[in-house]
Amino acid sequence: MRERVQEKSVEVTVLLLGIIFVATNLRAPLTAVGPLTGLIKDNIGISGTIAGFLTTIPLLAFAILSPVAPKIAEKLSLEYTIGYSTIVLVIGLFIRSIPQTSTLLFGTILVGSAIAMCNVLIPSLIKREFNHRLGLITGIYSISMNLCGAIASGVSFPLANNLNLGWNNSLRIWLILALIACIAWIPQLKRHDKPDKIEELPIENSIWHSKTAWQVTIFMGLQSLVFTC
């Protein structure tokens, strides 16, 4: 019994570390771009419109992929979908750091898509695995995500300019975090390999008819609008 408890404790710890490492990648690759847009424009000669797409594309990916993420997880499982998303993130970060317009945009699409999937699925995984400590684990997840996002926003330009790394190497640094997240998530692929059954809510209980859901949506939408602007 004691060995079983210890084994379960180790599994929970490994899962929590995996969530934290994935969370560190859900804002940093995006917030690191904004301060570098001037350098990117000067280096590869893109227009202001294309430079604007570098921060708009991820938001479009959030809007497009968020509704379908649960359906994909239902077929593959939460763990595998998150794992595949971290791999796509690594590939996207590498491609994005190649100093060409086409690779910059394509890499940004991959990065935004991977983050969009994890944005939806990590909270679902937390609710499933840590329902008795939902507030605490969600707080840890949020802090990890937003703290790294703030750090990336603050250090990306000094890395590129003061240390003479260039914008592409400054963005490429975040590959390290993504690779760590991939490695940290491997135990979850071994632990759970069955698709998740997601029950359909009756029409009368659908979130589309929930006043609370609409209130939360409006509140979160307004705060996101302020942050993005």
C-alpha positions as CSV (number, residue, x, y, z in Angstrom):
1,M,0.0,0.0,0.0
2,R,2.8,2.4,0.9
3,E,4.6,1.7,-2.3
4,R,1.4,2.3,-4.3
5,V,0.9,5.7,-2.5
6,Q,4.5,6.6,-3.2
7,E,4.1,5.6,-6.9
8,K,1.0,7.7,-7.2
9,S,2.7,10.7,-5.6
10,V,5.6,10.4,-8.1
11,E,3.1,10.3,-11.0
12,V,1.3,13.4,-9.7
13,T,4.6,15.3,-9.3
14,V,5.7,14.3,-12.8
15,L,2.4,15.4,-14.2
16,L,2.5,18.7,-12.4
17,L,6.0,19.4,-13.6
18,G,4.9,18.5,-17.2
19,I,2.0,21.0,-16.9
20,I,4.3,23.7,-15.6
21,F,6.9,23.2,-18.4
22,V,4.2,23.2,-21.0
23,A,2.7,26.3,-19.5
24,T,6.0,28.2,-19.7
25,N,5.6,28.0,-23.5
26,L,2.1,29.3,-23.8
27,R,2.9,33.0,-23.8
28,A,6.6,33.5,-24.1
29,P,6.9,32.6,-27.8
30,L,4.2,35.2,-28.5
31,T,5.2,38.0,-26.2
32,A,8.8,37.8,-27.4
33,V,7.9,38.9,-30.9
34,G,6.4,42.3,-30.2
35,P,9.6,44.1,-29.1
36,L,11.4,42.7,-32.0
37,T,9.1,43.7,-34.9
38,G,11.3,46.8,-35.7
39,L,14.4,44.7,-36.0
40,I,12.6,42.1,-38.1
41,K,11.3,44.7,-40.5
42,D,14.7,46.3,-40.9
43,N,16.4,42.9,-41.3
44,I,14.3,41.2,-43.9
45,G,12.4,44.1,-45.3
46,I,8.8,43.2,-44.5
47,S,6.0,45.7,-44.5
48,G,4.2,47.0,-41.4
49,T,1.2,44.9,-42.4
50,I,3.1,41.7,-42.5
51,A,4.8,42.7,-39.2
52,G,1.4,43.1,-37.7
53,F,0.4,39.6,-38.8
54,L,3.2,38.2,-36.6
55,T,1.1,39.0,-33.6
56,T,-2.3,38.6,-35.2
57,I,-1.8,35.1,-36.6
58,P,-1.7,33.5,-33.2
59,L,-4.9,35.2,-32.1
60,L,-6.6,33.9,-35.3
61,A,-5.3,30.4,-34.5
62,F,-6.8,30.7,-31.0
63,A,-10.2,31.6,-32.5
64,I,-10.1,28.9,-35.2
65,L,-8.7,25.9,-33.3
66,S,-10.1,26.4,-29.8
67,P,-13.5,25.0,-30.7
68,V,-12.1,21.9,-32.4
69,A,-9.4,21.1,-29.8
70,P,-11.7,19.0,-27.6
71,K,-12.8,16.9,-30.6
72,I,-9.2,16.1,-31.5
73,A,-8.5,15.2,-27.9
74,E,-11.5,13.0,-27.8
75,K,-9.9,10.9,-30.6
76,L,-6.3,11.0,-29.5
77,S,-6.5,11.6,-25.7
78,L,-5.6,14.8,-23.9
79,E,-2.0,13.6,-23.2
80,Y,-1.2,12.7,-26.8
81,T,-2.8,15.8,-28.2
82,I,-0.8,18.0,-25.9
83,G,2.3,16.0,-26.6
84,Y,1.9,16.4,-30.4
85,S,1.2,20.1,-29.9
86,T,4.5,20.6,-28.1
87,I,6.3,18.9,-31.0
88,V,4.6,21.2,-33.5
89,L,5.6,24.1,-31.2
90,V,9.3,23.1,-31.4
91,I,9.1,22.8,-35.2
92,G,7.3,26.1,-35.5
93,L,9.8,27.9,-33.3
94,F,12.7,26.6,-35.3
95,I,11.1,27.5,-38.7
96,R,10.1,31.0,-37.4
97,S,13.6,31.8,-36.5
98,I,14.8,31.4,-40.1
99,P,15.2,35.0,-41.5
100,Q,12.9,34.8,-44.5
101,T,9.3,36.1,-44.8
102,S,7.8,32.8,-45.8
103,T,9.4,30.8,-42.9
104,L,8.6,33.6,-40.5
105,L,4.9,33.5,-41.3
106,F,4.6,29.7,-41.6
107,G,6.5,29.2,-38.3
108,T,4.2,31.7,-36.6
109,I,1.2,29.7,-37.9
110,L,2.6,26.5,-36.4
111,V,3.5,28.2,-33.1
112,G,0.0,29.8,-32.8
113,S,-1.7,26.6,-33.6
114,A,0.2,24.6,-31.0
115,I,-0.3,27.1,-28.3
116,A,-4.0,27.4,-29.2
117,M,-4.4,23.6,-28.6
118,C,-2.6,23.6,-25.3
119,N,-4.5,26.7,-24.1
120,V,-7.8,24.7,-24.3
121,L,-6.5,21.2,-23.2
122,I,-4.2,21.9,-20.3
123,P,-7.1,23.4,-18.1
124,S,-9.2,20.4,-19.0
125,L,-6.4,18.1,-17.9
126,I,-6.0,20.0,-14.7
127,K,-9.7,19.7,-14.0
128,R,-9.6,15.9,-14.7
129,E,-6.5,15.1,-12.6
130,F,-6.6,17.7,-9.9
131,N,-10.3,18.3,-9.3
132,H,-9.7,18.3,-5.5
133,R,-7.0,21.0,-5.8
134,L,-8.3,22.8,-8.9
135,G,-7.7,26.4,-7.6
136,L,-4.2,25.7,-6.5
137,I,-3.0,23.9,-9.6
138,T,-4.8,26.4,-11.9
139,G,-3.0,29.2,-10.1
140,I,0.4,27.5,-10.5
141,Y,-0.4,26.9,-14.2
142,S,-1.4,30.6,-14.7
143,I,1.6,32.0,-12.9
144,S,4.0,29.8,-14.9
145,M,2.4,30.9,-18.2
146,N,2.2,34.6,-17.5
147,L,5.5,35.0,-15.6
148,C,7.4,33.5,-18.5
149,G,5.4,35.6,-20.9
150,A,6.4,38.8,-19.0
151,I,10.0,37.7,-18.9
152,A,10.1,37.0,-22.6
153,S,8.6,40.4,-23.4
154,G,11.3,42.1,-21.2
155,V,14.4,40.2,-22.4
156,S,13.8,39.6,-26.1
157,F,15.0,43.0,-27.3
158,P,18.1,43.2,-25.0
159,L,19.1,39.7,-26.1
160,A,18.8,40.7,-29.8
161,N,20.3,44.2,-29.5
162,N,22.6,44.4,-26.5
163,L,24.0,40.9,-26.8
164,N,24.1,41.1,-30.6
165,L,22.2,37.9,-31.0
166,G,19.9,39.3,-33.7
167,W,16.1,38.9,-33.7
168,N,16.2,35.3,-35.0
169,N,18.5,34.0,-32.3
170,S,16.6,35.9,-29.7
171,L,13.4,34.1,-30.8
172,R,15.3,30.8,-31.2
173,I,16.2,30.8,-27.5
174,W,12.7,29.8,-26.6
175,L,13.3,26.5,-28.4
176,I,15.0,25.5,-25.2
177,L,11.9,25.8,-23.1
178,A,9.8,24.0,-25.8
179,L,12.3,21.1,-25.9
180,I,12.2,20.8,-22.1
181,A,8.4,20.7,-22.3
182,C,8.5,17.9,-24.9
183,I,10.9,15.8,-22.7
184,A,8.9,16.5,-19.6
185,W,5.7,15.4,-21.2
186,I,7.0,12.0,-22.4
187,P,5.9,10.2,-19.2
188,Q,2.3,11.3,-19.8
189,L,2.3,9.5,-23.1
190,K,3.3,6.2,-21.4
191,R,0.8,6.7,-18.6
192,H,-2.3,7.4,-20.6
193,D,-2.9,6.1,-24.1
194,K,-6.7,5.9,-24.3
195,P,-8.9,8.5,-26.0
196,D,-10.9,10.7,-23.6
197,K,-14.7,10.3,-23.7
198,I,-16.2,13.8,-23.7
199,E,-19.9,13.6,-22.9
200,E,-22.2,15.8,-24.9
201,L,-24.4,18.1,-22.8
202,P,-28.1,18.1,-23.4
203,I,-29.3,21.1,-25.4
204,E,-31.0,22.6,-22.4
205,N,-27.8,22.4,-20.4
206,S,-25.5,23.7,-23.3
207,I,-23.2,26.5,-22.5
208,W,-24.8,28.4,-25.4
209,H,-27.8,28.8,-23.2
210,S,-26.0,29.5,-19.9
211,K,-26.1,33.1,-18.6
212,T,-23.0,32.4,-16.5
213,A,-21.1,31.2,-19.5
214,W,-22.0,34.4,-21.4
215,Q,-21.0,36.6,-18.4
216,V,-17.7,34.9,-18.1
217,T,-17.1,35.1,-21.9
218,I,-17.9,38.8,-21.9
219,F,-15.6,39.5,-18.9
220,M,-12.7,37.5,-20.3
221,G,-13.2,38.9,-23.7
222,L,-13.0,42.5,-22.4
223,Q,-9.9,41.9,-20.3
224,S,-8.2,40.1,-23.3
225,L,-9.2,43.1,-25.5
226,V,-7.5,45.5,-23.1
227,F,-4.4,43.3,-22.8
228,T,-4.1,42.8,-26.6
229,C,-4.6,46.5,-27.4
